[in-house]
Amino acid sequence: MHLTVDGYTAEVDNLKEPEFIRRFLRDFPASIGMTRISEPLVLTWDAPKREDWGVTGVVIIAESHISVHTFPERNLLYLDVFSCKPFDSEMALRRLTEYFRLFKAIPHRIERGLEFFNESHARDAAAAGRRVPRPA
């Protein structure tokens, strides 16, 4: 599952704060049942055009990654939660909305890797001598 969210907040000051983004990336994975396996990497980018500056962060989780890109001048953030394991995207969206105090959230849910684990593919891979990981 890949959840992407375009979010708009009135709490613009939070979008400017690297520590706020770092706390989110440190705490959010556990709140949605994911396992954080790295410390968050958070950077501020001073773009040539003032409206494009922002804070970007990513954290690696055992299941894949979570990233956030903020655009304070636009009251906008983009969030990605990508997991190779199923997760409750509605709960994740609620937690994101609460944490960032979003007044508008536009979610997109993409199911990925669906064809990889079908039985036909597994048989073909086995016949070719390739190891095929199976979902838990």
Secondary structure, DSSP 8 states (H G I E B T S, - for coil): -EEEEEEEES-HHHHT-HHHHHHHHHHHHHHTT--B-S--EEEEE--SSGGG-EEEEEEEETTEEEEEEEEGGGTEEEEEEEESS---HHHHHHHHHHHHTEEEEEEEEE---TTTTSHHHHHHHHHTT-------
